[in-house]
Amino acid sequence: MIKIDNLSYSFPLKDLYNKVSFTLEENQHCAFIGASGSGKSTLIDIIMDPERYMFDGKLEMDPNCRIGYVSQFSQVDKTKEITVFEYIAEPFIKLQDEISSICSEMGTSDDIETLLEKYQEALDAFEAIDGDDFESNINKKLNLANLSEHKDRMISELSGGEFKLIQVIKEMLNNPDLIIMDEPDVFLDFENLNSLKNLINSHKKTILVITHNRYLLNHCFNKIVHLENTEVQEFDGRYIDYNLSLLQTKIELQEMALADEEEIARNEALIDILREKATYNADASRGRALKARVKIQERLEANRIKAPFVDIKQPYINLVTNNEIEETIALKVEDYSVAFDEVLLENVNFEIKSTDKVALIGTNGVGKTTLLKEIFKNNHQAIEINENIEVAYLSQNQGEALNESNTILQEFYDTGFETYGEIRRYVGKYGFDADILTQKIESLSGGEKNILQLAKVSASRANMLLMDEPTSHLDIYSQMALEKAIEDYKGAILMISHDYHFIVNCADYVLFIEDKTIRKMSMKKFRRMIYANHFDRDYLEIEQKKKTVETNVALALADTDFERARTLSEDLEELIKLL
């Protein structure tokens, strides 16, 4: 369906792709993965509208290929007075009206031949999207996504997560040859994420999805395209199998790379000896020996192991506090209520200690973000924050926490940094090179903006963090780095998240919003609840064991203990079979 061959493309300050090649065949469900800012969304844009871009290489695609698209940034139109059913049915109703109009025109027009041609085109288009059964098909998709009860609701009343699923359904029912989705999982609650999984798995045509969601990656795709360090690697198979293959390759290549380094070091030592001898003895044979050894060194350097998918840049995230305090009550909420058109939360009571790591969970639209913002503002009589607690806030709406018209440099001057060098050193640790400091924040990817937010939050050195969907847009490596940073953080954290893995790996307990109130839930009970609704037995435990083994492999590689790394990778292979 799509063939990309030796495609290269650069921004003014950044190379995105260096002769990348991959194919996408009919009926494949392909996950497009890679580090934040590596150029995944740009490559999608090139596929959708190649005429806009000046790139080297070839992009081959059937000119009749119809592409459907779901953006990562779509928002509900609160002014649209139309039901969910009518919104999904728009293209069908439009074609029906067009066919009816042409039929009416035929009764009075002399140009029947032209009208017949238009009639046939409209009829073909209606048939291409299975128009005769569109009502039944809409009902089936809504049922599959557990949204049947929303059929007659107004579009403007939907939560962001519900609307995202409705968009996916609408695109699927338009029956394109290829559907492209850019992070469709962002901000979806547990139920909606499961519905998205069902929709993807039920779709019989080709899908290309940018995602960092570990649940979707493990359950939805039979092809992986991985963009890293300007190069692409493709893998036919499941993500967990790809990850194992990548790890096994890493063990093998790092062992070879170490042997290369040792050989280069030995050769360099010989060159130093020959140079020293040549300085006090100008014998021609010594000169020839030195030249020969230098040529060997050049060859060794040229053939040094280079592995863009092994040398993946691990992001730096470090959450620190200046004001570490003894365990005390950091936050107390008593009889808190909030209502807009209807009551969201009523008589809510809870407290958080100064070292607690807490996940605030609940379905889309129940008031989680509203509560987090109220805590940050700290001007509600039901909310009391300890006087020794300083609070920092990470927003799911990046434009609230970052001035996107600022450059990165200006943003950190505004935060309180005083010199260019101070900013360059600080943000450099987070992966922002000096040559992009004058780049506007609006030009960054969603993941890069979130990393920038995390850098700002850490720079505040607050001892309580309020984090609204902190893993949104983050690549998997960044998610894991954030998990480690939260584990090491010495203050309190209250975070909204819909990521099972993240919650299980980071939270001490859960505050669960249900029936307009909040109840405290142990991690053991949370796991049981998640199992009952979403997972096979022991799934999360196996995932946790898998993560532990992967960590131990990384430690073994750091110690250059390749034998232990290989043994652990065999253990990992057995765990993956259980998944």
C-alpha positions in Angstrom: 0.0 0.0 0.0 2.8 2.4 0.9 6.5 2.0 0.1 9.1 4.5 1.4 12.6 4.1 -0.1 15.7 6.0 1.1 13.7 9.0 2.3 15.7 11.8 3.9 14.3 15.0 5.3 15.7 17.8 7.6 14.4 20.9 9.4 16.8 23.9 9.4 18.3 22.9 12.7 17.6 19.1 12.8 18.0 16.1 10.6 14.9 13.9 10.9 15.4 11.0 8.6 18.5 9.6 6.9 17.6 7.3 4.0 14.7 5.6 5.8 12.8 2.7 4.1 9.8 0.7 5.1 6.6 -0.7 3.6 3.0 -0.9 4.8 1.0 -3.6 3.3 -2.8 -4.1 3.0 -4.6 -5.1 6.2 -1.6 -4.6 8.5 -2.1 -3.0 11.9 1.1 -1.0 12.3 2.4 0.8 15.4 4.7 3.7 14.7 7.0 4.2 17.7 10.1 6.2 18.6 11.4 8.9 21.0 9.6 12.2 21.4 10.6 14.7 18.8 12.1 12.1 16.4 9.7 13.1 13.6 6.9 10.6 13.7 4.1 13.1 13.1 6.1 14.9 10.4 6.5 11.6 8.5 2.7 11.0 8.8 2.2 14.5 7.3 4.6 13.6 4.4 2.6 10.5 3.7 -0.7 12.4 3.8 0.5 15.4 1.7 3.9 14.7 0.0 3.5 17.7 -2.3 4.1 20.1 0.7 7.5 18.7 1.5 10.9 18.8 -0.2 12.4 15.4 0.6 15.0 13.1 -1.0 14.1 9.5 -1.8 10.9 7.9 -2.9 7.4 7.7 -1.5 5.2 5.3 -3.5 1.5 5.0 -2.8 -1.5 4.1 -4.9 -2.9 7.4 -6.2 -6.5 6.1 -5.4 -5.6 5.3 -1.8 -8.2 6.9 0.5 -6.7 8.0 3.8 -8.7 8.6 7.0 -7.0 10.6 9.8 -7.5 11.1 13.6 -5.4 13.9 15.1 -3.9 13.9 18.6 -5.1 17.4 19.1 -8.8 17.1 18.2 -11.2 18.9 20.6 -15.0 18.7 21.1 -16.8 21.5 19.4 -19.0 22.7 22.2 -21.2 24.8 19.9 -22.1 21.9 17.6 -25.8 21.2 18.0 -25.9 17.7 16.6 -26.3 14.2 18.2 -23.6 11.6 18.2 -25.5 9.5 15.7 -25.9 12.5 13.4 -22.2 13.4 13.7 -21.1 9.9 12.6 -23.7 9.7 9.9 -22.8 13.1 8.3 -21.0 11.6 5.2 -23.8 9.1 4.6 -26.6 11.7 5.0 -24.7 14.1 2.7 -24.5 11.5 0.0 -28.1 10.5 0.4 -29.1 14.1 0.0 -26.9 14.4 -3.0 -28.5 11.3 -4.6 -32.0 12.6 -3.9 -31.2 16.0 -5.3 -29.9 14.5 -8.5 -33.0 12.4 -8.9 -35.2 15.4 -8.4 -33.2 17.4 -11.0 -33.6 14.6 -13.5 -37.3 15.2 -13.6 -36.9 18.8 -15.0 -33.5 18.8 -16.7 -32.6 18.2 -20.4 -29.0 17.2 -19.6 -29.9 13.7 -18.4 -26.5 12.3 -19.5 -24.5 14.6 -17.2 -26.9 13.9 -14.3 -26.7 10.2 -14.8 -22.9 10.4 -14.6 -23.2 12.4 -11.3 -25.8 10.0 -10.0 -23.5 7.0 -10.7 -20.5 8.7 -9.0 -22.6 9.5 -5.9 -24.0 6.0 -5.9 -20.5 4.4 -6.2 -19.3 6.6 -3.3 -22.3 5.6 -1.2 -21.7 1.9 -2.0 -17.9 2.3 -1.2 -18.8 3.2 2.4 -21.5 0.5 2.7 -24.2 3.2 2.8 -27.1 0.8 2.6 -26.3 -0.5 6.1 -24.9 2.6 7.6 -27.4 2.8 10.5 -26.8 -0.8 11.5 -23.0 -0.3 11.2 -23.0 2.8 13.3 -25.0 0.9 16.0 -22.5 -2.0 15.9 -19.5 0.3 16.3 -21.1 2.2 19.1 -21.9 -1.0 20.9 -18.3 -2.3 20.4 -17.0 0.9 22.0 -19.5 0.7 24.9 -21.0 4.0 23.7 -24.5 2.8 22.6 -26.1 4.8 25.4 -24.5 8.0 24.0 -26.1 7.6 20.6 -28.7 10.4 21.1 -26.5 12.7 23.2 -25.3 16.0 21.8 -21.7 16.0 20.6 -21.1 19.1 22.7 -21.8 17.1 25.9 -19.1 14.5 25.3 -15.9 14.2 27.3 -12.6 14.5 25.3 -12.1 10.8 25.5 -15.6 9.9 24.3 -15.2 12.3 21.4 -11.9 10.8 20.4 -13.6 7.3 20.2 -16.5 8.8 18.1 -13.9 10.3 15.7 -12.3 6.9 15.4 -15.7 5.3 14.6 -16.5 8.0 12.1 -13.3 7.5 10.2 -13.6 3.7 10.2 -17.1 3.8 8.8 -15.9 6.1 6.0 -14.1 2.9 4.9 -10.8 4.4 3.8 -8.0 2.1 2.5 -5.7 3.4 5.3 -6.5 5.0 8.7 -3.7 7.0 10.3 -4.1 7.9 14.0 -1.7 10.2 15.9 -1.7 9.2 19.6 -5.5 8.4 19.7 -5.0 7.1 23.3 -4.0 10.4 24.9 -6.2 11.2 28.0 -8.5 8.1 27.5 -9.7 6.6 30.7 -9.5 2.8 31.3 -12.9 2.0 29.8 -12.3 4.1 26.7 -8.8 2.7 26.2 -10.3 -0.8 26.2 -12.9 0.4 23.7 -10.1 1.8 21.4 -8.4 -1.5 21.6 -11.6 -3.3 20.5 -12.2 -0.8 17.6 -8.6 -1.3 16.3 -8.7 -5.1 16.6 -12.1 -5.3 14.8 -11.0 -3.1 11.9 -10.3 -5.2 8.8 -8.3 -2.7 6.8 -4.8 -1.1 7.2 -4.1 1.1 10.2 -1.0 3.1 11.1 -1.0 4.4 14.7 1.5 6.6 16.5 1.3 5.5 20.1 3.4 5.2 23.3 0.7 3.3 25.2 2.1 0.0 26.4 -1.4 -1.6 26.7 -2.3 -0.9 23.1 1.2 -1.8 21.9 0.9 -5.2 23.6 -2.6 -6.0 22.3 -3.3 -4.4 18.9 -0.5 -4.6 16.3 1.2 -7.1 14.0 3.8 -4.7 12.6 6.2 -2.3 14.3 7.9 0.7 12.6 10.5 2.2 14.9 12.0 5.6 14.2 15.2 6.4 16.2 18.3 8.5 15.7 17.2 9.4 12.1 16.8 5.8 11.0 13.9 3.3 10.7 13.7 -0.3 11.7 10.6 -2.4 10.8 9.5 -5.7 12.4 6.7 -8.0 11.4 5.2 -9.2 14.7 4.0 -8.1 18.1 5.6 -5.3 20.1 6.6 -7.5 23.0 8.5 -9.8 20.5 10.1 -6.8 18.9 11.2 -5.5 22.3 12.8 -8.9 23.1 14.5 -9.0 19.7 15.8 -5.5 20.3 17.2 -6.4 23.7 18.9 -9.6 22.5 20.5 -7.5 19.6 21.6 -5.0 22.2 23.4 -7.7 24.2 25.1 -9.1 21.2 26.1 -5.7 19.7 27.4 -4.3 23.0 29.6 -7.4 23.5 30.9 -6.9 19.9 31.3 -3.1 20.6 33.3 -3.8 23.7 35.6 -6.1 21.8 35.9 -3.3 19.2 36.8 -0.8 21.8 39.5 -3.1 23.3 41.0 -3.7 19.9 41.0 0.0 19.1 42.6 0.8 22.5 45.3 -1.9 21.9 46.0 -0.5 18.5 46.2 3.1 19.8 48.7 2.0 22.4 50.9 0.4 19.6 50.6 3.6 17.5 51.8 5.6 20.6 54.8 3.3 21.0 55.7 3.5 17.3 55.4 7.3 17.2 57.7 7.6 20.3 60.3 5.3 18.6 60.0 7.3 15.3 60.9 10.5 17.1 64.4 9.3 18.0 64.9 6.8 15.1 64.0 7.9 11.6 64.4 4.5 10.1 62.1 4.1 7.1 60.8 0.7 8.2 59.5 2.3 11.5 57.7 4.9 9.4 56.1 2.3 7.2 55.1 0.3 10.3 53.5 3.4 11.9 51.6 4.3 8.7 50.3 0.7 8.4 49.1 0.7 12.0 47.4 4.1 11.5 45.6 2.7 8.5 44.5 -0.3 10.6 43.2 2.1 13.2 41.2 4.1 10.6 39.7 0.8 9.4 38.7 -0.2 12.9 37.1 3.2 13.6 35.2 3.0 10.3 33.9 -0.5 11.2 33.1 0.4 14.8 29.6 -1.0 15.8 27.0 1.7 15.1 23.5 0.7 16.3 20.9 3.5 16.3 18.3 1.2 17.9 20.7 0.1 20.6 22.2 3.5 21.4 18.7 5.0 22.3 19.2 8.2 24.2 17.7 7.6 27.7 16.0 10.8 28.8 17.0 12.6 32.0 14.2 13.4 34.5 15.0 14.3 38.0 12.4 15.6 40.5 14.1 17.3 43.4 13.0 19.4 46.4 14.8 21.9 48.5 12.4 21.7 51.4 12.3 18.0 52.5 10.2 17.8 55.7 9.4 15.1 58.2 6.3 13.0 57.5 3.2 15.1 58.2 -0.1 15.9 56.6 0.7 17.9 53.4 -2.9 18.3 52.1 -6.3 18.0 53.7 -9.6 18.1 51.8 -12.8 18.3 53.9 -16.4 18.4 52.6 -15.3 19.6 49.2 -18.0 19.9 46.5 -18.0 21.2 43.0 -20.8 21.6 40.4 -21.2 23.1 36.9 -24.4 22.2 35.1 -24.6 19.2 37.5 -22.9 18.1 40.7 -19.5 16.5 39.9 -18.1 15.9 43.4 -20.0 16.1 46.7 -18.7 16.0 50.3 -15.3 14.7 49.4 -12.8 14.0 52.2 -9.2 12.8 52.1 -5.7 13.7 53.2 -2.2 13.1 51.8 1.0 12.8 53.8 4.2 14.6 52.8 5.8 11.5 51.3 2.7 9.9 49.7 2.6 9.1 46.0 -1.1 9.0 45.1 -3.0 8.3 41.8 -6.3 10.1 41.4 -8.4 8.0 39.0 -11.9 7.9 37.5 -13.6 8.0 34.2 -13.4 11.0 31.8 -15.4 14.0 32.9 -15.9 13.2 36.7 -14.0 16.2 38.0 -10.3 15.1 38.4 -8.7 18.0 36.7 -11.1 20.5 38.3 -10.1 19.2 41.8 -6.4 19.3 41.0 -6.6 22.9 39.8 -8.5 23.9 42.9 -5.8 22.4 45.1 -3.1 24.3 43.1 -5.0 27.6 43.4 -5.5 26.9 47.2 -8.3 29.4 47.7 -11.1 27.0 48.5 -12.3 26.8 52.1 -12.5 23.0 51.9 -8.8 22.7 50.9 -6.0 23.1 53.4 -2.3 22.9 52.4 0.4 22.6 55.1 2.3 25.9 55.5 5.6 24.1 54.9 4.5 22.7 51.6 5.4 24.3 48.2 3.3 23.1 45.3 4.1 22.8 41.6 1.6 21.9 38.9 2.0 20.0 35.6 -1.0 20.5 33.3 -2.4 18.1 30.7 -3.1 21.2 28.7 0.5 22.2 27.9 -0.5 25.7 26.9 -1.5 26.4 30.5 1.9 25.7 31.9 4.1 26.8 29.0 3.9 30.1 27.1 4.1 28.5 23.6 4.9 31.8 21.9 8.1 31.9 24.1 11.4 30.4 23.0 12.8 27.7 25.3 15.3 30.2 26.5 12.8 32.9 27.3 10.6 30.4 29.2 13.4 29.6 31.6 14.4 33.2 32.0 10.8 33.8 33.0 11.0 30.9 35.5 13.9 32.6 37.3 17.1 31.4 35.6 19.6 34.3 35.3 22.1 33.4 32.6 22.2 31.7 29.2 24.8 29.3 30.4 22.7 28.2 33.4 19.7 27.6 31.2 21.8 25.8 28.5 23.3 23.4 31.1 20.0 22.7 32.8 17.8 22.0 29.8 20.6 20.3 28.0 20.3 17.5 30.6 16.7 17.1 29.5 17.8 16.6 25.9 17.3 20.2 24.6 20.5 21.1 22.7 21.9 24.6 22.6 21.0 25.1 18.9 17.2 24.9 19.6 17.1 27.1 22.7 15.8 30.0 20.5 13.2 27.7 18.9 9.6 28.6 19.9 7.9 26.1 22.2 4.9 25.8 19.9 7.1 24.1 17.3 8.0 21.2 19.7 6.3 17.8 19.7 3.8 16.9 22.4 6.3 14.7 24.1 9.0 17.4 24.0 6.6 19.9 25.6 5.8 17.5 28.4 9.6 16.9 29.0 10.0 20.7 29.1 7.1 20.9 31.7 8.8 18.3 33.8 12.1 20.3 33.6 10.2 23.4 34.8 8.4 21.5 37.6 11.8 20.1 38.8 13.4 23.6 38.7 10.7 24.8 41.1 12.1 22.4 43.7 8.6 22.1 45.2 7.9 19.5 47.8 4.5 18.6 46.5 3.7 17.9 42.8 0.3 18.0 41.2 0.6 16.2 37.9 -2.3 15.9 35.4 -1.6 13.1 32.9 2.2 13.4 33.2 2.8 10.5 30.8 0.7 11.9 28.0 2.7 12.2 24.7 5.9 10.7 26.4 7.7 8.0 24.6 8.2 4.7 26.5 11.8 5.5 27.5 10.6 8.8 29.0 7.7 7.1 30.8 10.2 4.7 32.4 12.5 7.6 33.3 9.6 9.4 34.9 8.7 6.3 36.9 12.2 6.2 38.3 12.2 10.0 39.1 8.9 9.6 41.0 10.3 6.7 42.9 13.3 8.8 44.0 11.4 12.0 44.7 11.3 12.9 48.5 8.1 14.9 48.5 4.4 14.2 48.0 2.7 13.6 44.6 -0.9 13.7 43.6 -1.3 12.6 39.9 -4.1 12.0 37.5 -3.3 9.1 35.2 -5.1 6.5 33.1 -1.9 4.4 32.5 -2.2 1.1 34.3 1.5 0.4 34.1 2.4 3.9 35.4 0.0 3.7 38.3 1.1 0.2 39.4 4.8 1.2 39.2 4.5 4.6 40.9 1.6 4.9 43.3 1.4 4.0 47.0 -2.4 4.0 46.8 -5.3 5.3 44.7 -8.0 7.9 45.2 -10.9 6.5 43.2 -13.7 8.9 42.0 -17.1 7.1 41.7 -20.7 8.2 42.4 -19.6 11.8 43.0 -17.3 11.0 45.9 -13.7 9.8 46.4 -12.6 6.7 48.3 -9.1 5.5 49.2 -8.1 2.2 47.5 -5.1 0.1 48.2 -2.9 -1.0 45.3 -4.0 -4.6 45.9 -7.6 -3.7 45.5 -6.9 -1.5 42.5 -5.2 -4.4 40.8 -8.2 -6.6 41.5 -10.5 -4.0 40.1 -8.4 -3.6 36.9 -8.2 -7.4 36.5 -12.0 -7.8 36.8 -12.6 -5.2 34.0 -9.6 -5.3 31.7 -6.9 -7.9 32.1 -6.4 -11.6 32.1 -5.3 -13.1 35.4 -1.8 -12.2 36.6 -1.2 -9.8 33.6 0.2 -6.9 35.6 2.3 -9.2 37.8 3.9 -10.7 34.8 4.4 -7.2 33.3 6.1 -6.2 36.6 8.3 -9.3 36.6 9.2 -8.5 33.0 10.2 -5.0 33.9 12.3 -6.3 36.7 14.2 -8.7 34.4 14.7 -5.9 31.8 16.2 -3.7 34.6 18.5 -6.5 35.6 19.6 -7.0 32.0 20.4 -3.3 31.8 22.5 -3.6 35.0 24.3 -6.7 33.7 25.1 -4.8 30.5 26.4 -1.8 32.5 28.7 -4.3 34.3 29.6 -5.9 30.9 28.4 -9.2 32.3 27.1 -10.5 29.0 26.7 -14.1 30.2 24.3 -12.9 32.9 22.5 -10.6 30.4 21.9 -13.6 28.0 20.6 -15.8 30.8 18.2 -13.0 31.9 17.0 -12.5 28.3 16.1 -16.2 28.2 14.0 -15.7 31.4 12.4 -12.7 29.7 11.5 -14.9 26.7 9.7 -17.3 29.0 7.7 -14.5 30.7 6.7 -13.1 27.3 5.2 -16.5 26.4 2.8 -16.0 29.3 1.6 -12.7 27.9 
